[in-house]
Amino acid sequence: MDDLKMYLEMAEESMKEAVAFLDDSLAHIRAGKANVKILDPIRVDYYGSKVPIGNVANVSTPDQRTIAITPWEKNMFSVIERAIINSNIGIMPVNNGEVIRLIIPPLTEDRRKQLVKDSKAEAEKARVSVRNARRECIDALKKAVKDGMSEDVAKDGEDKVQKLHDRFMKQIDDLFAAKEKEILTV
């Protein structure tokens, strides 16, 4: 029975990681609304080390179309601007000497469709990960039956891992549906 619990916990952990990774991936897809997470991959040089922008400045969203970056040190303005320009986010920073602003442009219809496709691809990767976790658990249960586990316990385990699979697939579908709605909302 402890073996069954261990297999189920491993499968559930893998499935949780897949959903968490999807959630993070979808957060980085720019949907026409200001989201400070699009700056997460950008690193700036701060006294010889590469750090996220959030470590050297206050980052906020004063409205739905603007990200405001207020550096804590005046000499960081040019460093942050250069890092944003050299990144692949595709937004030119506007600097007024006190605040660096990123104005998020409205999305075209073609770009919206492309973002939905990208989101769908990310969701499919998460689905595959969840299916793989289910398959690995079922394979481990079958191997455990050969090593002496009761077939009834293994069958119960397969039913439980299927229920886990269904629950996480619903979470993935819900995350994708929410992101799709966010992208397609004008």
PASEBA-1860 file (N, C-alpha, C; in nm, 3 decimals):
! residues 186
1> MDDLKMYL> 0.083/-0.120/0.000/0.000/0.000/0.000/0.087/0.126/0.000 ~ 0.198/0.121/0.073/0.289/0.235/0.075/0.350/0.258/-0.063 ~ 0.377/0.147/-0.134/0.431/0.159/-0.270/0.332/0.232/-0.359 ~ 0.205/0.196/-0.349/0.102/0.260/-0.431/0.097/0.409/-0.402 ~ 0.100/0.444/-0.274/0.096/0.585/-0.235/0.217/0.659/-0.291 ~ 0.334/0.595/-0.287/0.455/0.657/-0.339/0.444/0.682/-0.490 ~ 0.394/0.583/-0.564/0.379/0.598/-0.709/0.281/0.711/-0.743 ~ 0.171/0.715/-0.668/0.071/0.819/-0.693/0.125/0.957/-0.660
9> EMAEESMK> 0.201/0.968/-0.551/0.258/1.098/-0.515/0.358/1.145/-0.620 ~ 0.438/1.052/-0.673/0.534/1.089/-0.778/0.461/1.137/-0.903 ~ 0.356/1.066/-0.941/0.279/1.105/-1.059/0.213/1.241/-1.038 ~ 0.156/1.261/-0.919/0.089/1.388/-0.890/0.190/1.503/-0.892 ~ 0.308/1.480/-0.838/0.412/1.585/-0.837/0.452/1.622/-0.980 ~ 0.470/1.522/-1.065/0.505/1.549/-1.206/0.394/1.628/-1.275 ~ 0.271/1.591/-1.247/0.158/1.660/-1.309/0.147/1.804/-1.259 ~ 0.171/1.825/-1.129/0.169/1.961/-1.074/0.277/2.048/-1.139
17> EAVAFLDD> 0.395/1.990/-1.157/0.504/2.064/-1.221/0.468/2.103/-1.363 ~ 0.403/2.014/-1.436/0.363/2.043/-1.574/0.264/2.160/-1.578 ~ 0.167/2.159/-1.487/0.068/2.266/-1.482/0.133/2.398/-1.439 ~ 0.223/2.393/-1.342/0.291/2.514/-1.297/0.378/2.572/-1.409 ~ 0.445/2.486/-1.484/0.527/2.532/-1.596/0.440/2.597/-1.703 ~ 0.324/2.537/-1.730/0.231/2.594/-1.828/0.184/2.731/-1.781 ~ 0.148/2.742/-1.655/0.100/2.869/-1.600/0.207/2.977/-1.617 ~ 0.332/2.942/-1.588/0.442/3.037/-1.604/0.464/3.072/-1.751
25> SLAHIRAG> 0.459/2.972/-1.838/0.479/2.996/-1.981/0.370/3.088/-2.038 ~ 0.248/3.064/-1.998/0.137/3.147/-2.048/0.147/3.290/-1.996 ~ 0.200/3.306/-1.876/0.214/3.441/-1.819/0.315/3.524/-1.899 ~ 0.410/3.457/-1.963/0.511/3.529/-2.040/0.465/3.562/-2.182 ~ 0.351/3.512/-2.222/0.298/3.545/-2.355/0.224/3.677/-2.344 ~ 0.270/3.776/-2.420/0.215/3.911/-2.412/0.079/3.913/-2.482 ~ -0.023/3.950/-2.409/-0.160/3.946/-2.462/-0.218/4.085/-2.485 ~ -0.135/4.184/-2.510/-0.187/4.318/-2.534/-0.213/4.396/-2.407
33> KANVKILD> -0.197/4.330/-2.293/-0.214/4.395/-2.163/-0.078/4.402/-2.097 ~ -0.056/4.505/-2.020/0.071/4.519/-1.949/0.084/4.409/-1.844 ~ 0.196/4.339/-1.848/0.224/4.233/-1.751/0.374/4.237/-1.722 ~ 0.410/4.261/-1.597/0.551/4.276/-1.562/0.631/4.149/-1.584 ~ 0.565/4.034/-1.599/0.636/3.908/-1.620/0.708/3.904/-1.754 ~ 0.670/3.989/-1.849/0.742/3.988/-1.977/0.886/4.037/-1.959 ~ 0.914/4.102/-1.846/1.050/4.150/-1.819/1.135/4.047/-1.746 ~ 1.076/3.937/-1.700/1.149/3.837/-1.622/1.275/3.784/-1.689
41> PIRVDYYG> 1.273/3.754/-1.819/1.396/3.699/-1.877/1.508/3.801/-1.898 ~ 1.478/3.930/-1.886/1.578/4.034/-1.912/1.668/4.051/-1.790 ~ 1.798/4.049/-1.814/1.897/4.068/-1.708/1.976/4.195/-1.737 ~ 2.010/4.270/-1.632/2.090/4.391/-1.647/2.220/4.375/-1.568 ~ 2.323/4.444/-1.613/2.452/4.439/-1.546/2.449/4.533/-1.426 ~ 2.467/4.479/-1.307/2.464/4.559/-1.185/2.590/4.528/-1.106 ~ 2.687/4.617/-1.116/2.815/4.601/-1.048/2.878/4.465/-1.075 ~ 2.880/4.427/-1.203/2.950/4.307/-1.244/2.869/4.179/-1.244
49> SKVPIGNV> 2.745/4.183/-1.200/2.664/4.060/-1.205/2.534/4.089/-1.278 ~ 2.481/3.986/-1.342/2.355/3.997/-1.416/2.239/3.969/-1.322 ~ 2.149/4.066/-1.310/2.034/4.052/-1.220/1.906/4.089/-1.294 ~ 1.790/4.041/-1.248/1.663/4.080/-1.308/1.636/4.229/-1.284 ~ 1.558/4.289/-1.372/1.525/4.431/-1.361/1.459/4.461/-1.226 ~ 1.377/4.370/-1.177/1.309/4.388/-1.049/1.403/4.402/-0.931 ~ 1.531/4.361/-0.947/1.628/4.374/-0.838/1.693/4.511/-0.833 ~ 1.679/4.592/-0.938/1.744/4.724/-0.942/1.645/4.837/-0.962
57> ANVSTPDQ> 1.517/4.804/-0.972/1.416/4.907/-0.997/1.280/4.861/-0.947 ~ 1.193/4.959/-0.929/1.054/4.929/-0.896/0.980/4.914/-1.028 ~ 0.913/4.801/-1.049/0.841/4.774/-1.173/0.693/4.766/-1.140 ~ 0.612/4.846/-1.212/0.468/4.848/-1.184/0.390/4.866/-1.314 ~ 0.259/4.848/-1.305/0.170/4.870/-1.419/0.067/4.974/-1.379 ~ 0.094/5.103/-1.411/0.000/5.207/-1.372/-0.134/5.198/-1.446 ~ -0.134/5.141/-1.566/-0.260/5.116/-1.637/-0.243/4.991/-1.722 ~ -0.348/4.955/-1.799/-0.346/4.829/-1.873/-0.247/4.826/-1.989
65> RTIAITPW> -0.203/4.940/-2.036/-0.115/4.946/-2.153/0.027/4.993/-2.121 ~ 0.060/5.013/-1.994/0.189/5.071/-1.959/0.258/4.993/-1.847 ~ 0.389/4.974/-1.864/0.473/4.922/-1.757/0.568/5.034/-1.720 ~ 0.573/5.069/-1.593/0.661/5.176/-1.545/0.777/5.113/-1.467 ~ 0.899/5.156/-1.501/1.018/5.107/-1.434/1.088/5.227/-1.372 ~ 1.100/5.229/-1.240/1.166/5.338/-1.169/1.294/5.284/-1.107 ~ 1.410/5.309/-1.171/1.537/5.259/-1.115/1.567/5.324/-0.981 ~ 1.634/5.249/-0.894/1.669/5.300/-0.763/1.794/5.387/-0.768
73> EKNMFSVI> 1.874/5.370/-0.874/1.994/5.450/-0.892/1.989/5.517/-1.029 ~ 2.026/5.642/-1.037/2.020/5.717/-1.164/2.104/5.654/-1.274 ~ 2.221/5.596/-1.238/2.308/5.539/-1.340/2.251/5.412/-1.403 ~ 2.141/5.359/-1.350/2.081/5.237/-1.404/1.986/5.264/-1.521 ~ 1.948/5.392/-1.544/1.854/5.424/-1.653/1.904/5.369/-1.786 ~ 2.027/5.404/-1.823/2.079/5.363/-1.954/2.101/5.213/-1.961 ~ 2.141/5.152/-1.851/2.166/5.008/-1.849/2.034/4.932/-1.870 ~ 1.929/4.975/-1.801/1.799/4.910/-1.814/1.744/4.931/-1.955
81> ERAIINSN> 1.753/5.055/-2.004/1.704/5.084/-2.140/1.774/4.996/-2.243 ~ 1.906/4.988/-2.234/1.984/4.909/-2.330/1.943/4.762/-2.323 ~ 1.923/4.709/-2.203/1.884/4.569/-2.185/1.746/4.542/-2.248 ~ 1.654/4.636/-2.233/1.520/4.619/-2.292/1.529/4.626/-2.444 ~ 1.606/4.719/-2.496/1.620/4.732/-2.642/1.684/4.607/-2.701 ~ 1.784/4.552/-2.632/1.854/4.434/-2.682/1.776/4.304/-2.661 ~ 1.670/4.308/-2.581/1.590/4.187/-2.558/1.499/4.164/-2.676 ~ 1.425/4.053/-2.671/1.335/4.020/-2.781/1.189/4.051/-2.750
89> IGIMPVNN> 1.160/4.143/-2.657/1.020/4.171/-2.626/0.957/4.263/-2.728 ~ 1.037/4.333/-2.806/0.984/4.413/-2.916/0.914/4.541/-2.877 ~ 0.952/4.600/-2.765/0.892/4.727/-2.720/1.005/4.825/-2.695 ~ 0.992/4.946/-2.751/1.092/5.049/-2.727/1.060/5.123/-2.597 ~ 1.158/5.135/-2.509/1.135/5.208/-2.383/1.134/5.360/-2.406 ~ 1.054/5.429/-2.325/1.047/5.575/-2.329/1.097/5.623/-2.193 ~ 1.202/5.707/-2.194/1.266/5.752/-2.070/1.246/5.902/-2.056 ~ 1.188/5.944/-1.943/1.171/6.088/-1.918/1.267/6.139/-1.811
97> GEVIRLII> 1.365/6.057/-1.772/1.461/6.098/-1.671/1.426/6.053/-1.531 ~ 1.301/6.019/-1.508/1.258/5.972/-1.376/1.202/5.831/-1.383 ~ 1.132/5.802/-1.494/1.067/5.672/-1.510/1.090/5.624/-1.653 ~ 1.116/5.494/-1.667/1.121/5.432/-1.799/0.984/5.369/-1.821 ~ 0.920/5.405/-1.931/0.788/5.351/-1.960/0.795/5.259/-2.081 ~ 0.720/5.150/-2.073/0.702/5.061/-2.186/0.554/5.066/-2.221 ~ 0.524/5.119/-2.338/0.385/5.126/-2.381/0.356/5.001/-2.465 ~ 0.261/4.922/-2.419/0.226/4.798/-2.486/0.132/4.831/-2.602
105> PPLTEDRR> 0.173/4.802/-2.726/0.087/4.834/-2.840/-0.032/4.737/-2.848 ~ -0.144/4.784/-2.904/-0.256/4.692/-2.922/-0.219/4.585/-3.025 ~ -0.274/4.466/-3.009/-0.241/4.355/-3.097/-0.327/4.356/-3.223 ~ -0.266/4.317/-3.334/-0.342/4.301/-3.458/-0.414/4.166/-3.452 ~ -0.509/4.147/-3.539/-0.585/4.022/-3.542/-0.494/3.903/-3.572 ~ -0.402/3.921/-3.668/-0.309/3.813/-3.702/-0.221/3.777/-3.583 ~ -0.174/3.879/-3.513/-0.088/3.855/-3.396/-0.165/3.783/-3.286 ~ -0.291/3.819/-3.268/-0.375/3.750/-3.169/-0.387/3.601/-3.202
113> KQLVKDSK> -0.413/3.573/-3.331/-0.425/3.432/-3.373/-0.296/3.357/-3.349 ~ -0.183/3.422/-3.377/-0.052/3.359/-3.355/-0.028/3.332/-3.206 ~ -0.066/3.428/-3.121/-0.049/3.409/-2.977/-0.137/3.296/-2.924 ~ -0.259/3.284/-2.980/-0.346/3.172/-2.939/-0.281/3.040/-2.980 ~ -0.222/3.036/-3.101/-0.153/2.915/-3.147/-0.037/2.881/-3.054 ~ 0.041/2.983/-3.017/0.154/2.961/-2.927/0.105/2.908/-2.792 ~ -0.003/2.967/-2.742/-0.059/2.923/-2.614/-0.108/2.779/-2.623 ~ -0.170/2.746/-2.735/-0.221/2.611/-2.754/-0.105/2.510/-2.757
121> AEAEKARV> 0.006/2.549/-2.821/0.123/2.462/-2.826/0.179/2.439/-2.685 ~ 0.184/2.545/-2.605/0.231/2.531/-2.467/0.137/2.439/-2.387 ~ 0.007/2.454/-2.407/-0.090/2.369/-2.337/-0.073/2.223/-2.379 ~ -0.046/2.201/-2.507/-0.028/2.064/-2.555/0.097/2.000/-2.495 ~ 0.203/2.080/-2.478/0.325/2.028/-2.413/0.292/1.984/-2.270 ~ 0.211/2.063/-2.200/0.173/2.029/-2.063/0.088/1.902/-2.062 ~ -0.003/1.889/-2.159/-0.086/1.768/-2.167/0.001/1.644/-2.186 ~ 0.099/1.655/-2.274/0.190/1.543/-2.300/0.265/1.506/-2.172
129> SVRNARRE> 0.310/1.606/-2.097/0.381/1.579/-1.972/0.291/1.506/-1.872 ~ 0.166/1.549/-1.863/0.072/1.485/-1.771/0.046/1.340/-1.815 ~ 0.029/1.320/-1.946/0.007/1.183/-1.997/0.129/1.095/-1.968 ~ 0.248/1.152/-1.986/0.370/1.075/-1.959/0.379/1.037/-1.812 ~ 0.342/1.127/-1.723/0.344/1.097/-1.580/0.247/0.983/-1.549 ~ 0.130/0.987/-1.612/0.031/0.879/-1.592/0.087/0.746/-1.643 ~ 0.145/0.748/-1.762/0.200/0.626/-1.821/0.313/0.569/-1.735 ~ 0.402/0.656/-1.686/0.512/0.610/-1.602/0.460/0.545/-1.474
137> CIDALKKA> 0.357/0.604/-1.417/0.299/0.548/-1.293/0.236/0.412/-1.321 ~ 0.162/0.401/-1.430/0.097/0.273/-1.463/0.203/0.167/-1.492 ~ 0.310/0.205/-1.564/0.418/0.110/-1.591/0.483/0.064/-1.460 ~ 0.504/0.158/-1.368/0.563/0.123/-1.239/0.472/0.030/-1.161 ~ 0.341/0.052/-1.169/0.246/-0.036/-1.100/0.249/-0.176/-1.161 ~ 0.258/-0.186/-1.293/0.263/-0.318/-1.358/0.390/-0.392/-1.317 ~ 0.500/-0.317/-1.307/0.626/-0.378/-1.264/0.615/-0.423/-1.119 ~ 0.545/-0.343/-1.037/0.528/-0.378/-0.896/0.444/-0.505/-0.881
145> VKDGMSED> 0.348/-0.526/-0.972/0.267/-0.649/-0.967/0.358/-0.769/-0.989 ~ 0.452/-0.757/-1.082/0.547/-0.866/-1.107/0.637/-0.890/-0.986 ~ 0.660/-0.782/-0.908/0.745/-0.793/-0.790/0.666/-0.829/-0.664 ~ 0.536/-0.858/-0.678/0.461/-0.907/-0.563/0.344/-0.822/-0.518 ~ 0.319/-0.709/-0.582/0.204/-0.627/-0.541/0.075/-0.696/-0.589 ~ -0.029/-0.682/-0.510/-0.159/-0.740/-0.544/-0.214/-0.673/-0.671 ~ -0.275/-0.753/-0.758/-0.331/-0.698/-0.882/-0.447/-0.603/-0.852 ~ -0.524/-0.631/-0.747/-0.635/-0.542/-0.711/-0.583/-0.405/-0.668
153> VAKDGEDK> -0.476/-0.404/-0.590/-0.417/-0.278/-0.546/-0.364/-0.201/-0.667 ~ -0.300/-0.271/-0.759/-0.247/-0.206/-0.880/-0.361/-0.150/-0.964 ~ -0.470/-0.224/-0.975/-0.586/-0.177/-1.053/-0.647/-0.053/-0.988 ~ -0.657/-0.054/-0.855/-0.705/0.065/-0.784/-0.612/0.183/-0.809 ~ -0.482/0.156/-0.809/-0.384/0.260/-0.836/-0.399/0.318/-0.975 ~ -0.424/0.231/-1.073/-0.445/0.280/-1.211/-0.569/0.370/-1.217 ~ -0.675/0.330/-1.146/-0.796/0.414/-1.144/-0.768/0.549/-1.080 ~ -0.690/0.548/-0.970/-0.659/0.673/-0.901/-0.570/0.763/-0.986
161> VQKLHDRF> -0.473/0.705/-1.055/-0.385/0.788/-1.139/-0.463/0.843/-1.258 ~ -0.563/0.769/-1.305/-0.648/0.820/-1.414/-0.730/0.940/-1.366 ~ -0.779/0.932/-1.242/-0.854/1.045/-1.187/-0.763/1.167/-1.170 ~ -0.638/1.144/-1.125/-0.541/1.253/-1.116/-0.519/1.315/-1.254 ~ -0.500/1.228/-1.352/-0.477/1.272/-1.490/-0.593/1.360/-1.537 ~ -0.714/1.314/-1.514/-0.832/1.390/-1.559/-0.839/1.526/-1.490 ~ -0.807/1.530/-1.360/-0.811/1.656/-1.285/-0.709/1.756/-1.340 ~ -0.588/1.709/-1.367/-0.485/1.800/-1.417/-0.511/1.841/-1.562
169> MKQIDDLF> -0.569/1.752/-1.641/-0.606/1.789/-1.779/-0.711/1.901/-1.778 ~ -0.805/1.894/-1.683/-0.905/1.999/-1.672/-0.838/2.131/-1.633 ~ -0.741/2.126/-1.542/-0.668/2.248/-1.505/-0.597/2.308/-1.626 ~ -0.535/2.224/-1.707/-0.466/2.271/-1.827/-0.566/2.336/-1.922 ~ -0.679/2.270/-1.943/-0.782/2.325/-2.032/-0.833/2.459/-1.980 ~ -0.851/2.470/-1.849/-0.898/2.595/-1.790/-0.796/2.708/-1.806 ~ -0.667/2.675/-1.784/-0.562/2.776/-1.801/-0.557/2.824/-1.946 ~ -0.564/2.730/-2.039/-0.560/2.768/-2.181/-0.681/2.851/-2.219
177> AAKEKEIL> -0.799/2.811/-2.172/-0.921/2.885/-2.206/-0.914/3.028/-2.152 ~ -0.861/3.045/-2.031/-0.849/3.179/-1.973/-0.750/3.263/-2.054 ~ -0.638/3.204/-2.095/-0.538/3.278/-2.173/-0.593/3.313/-2.311 ~ -0.665/3.219/-2.372/-0.725/3.244/-2.502/-0.824/3.360/-2.495 ~ -0.906/3.361/-2.390/-1.002/3.468/-2.371/-0.929/3.602/-2.353 ~ -0.821/3.600/-2.274/-0.743/3.722/-2.250/-0.683/3.775/-2.380 ~ -0.630/3.685/-2.462/-0.568/3.726/-2.589/-0.671/3.781/-2.686 ~ -0.785/3.715/-2.696/-0.885/3.754/-2.796/-0.972/3.870/-2.752
185> TV> -0.966/3.910/-2.625/-1.042/4.024/-2.578/-0.976/4.151/-2.628 ~ -1.052/4.230/-2.701/-0.995/4.355/-2.760/-1.007/4.469/-2.663
END
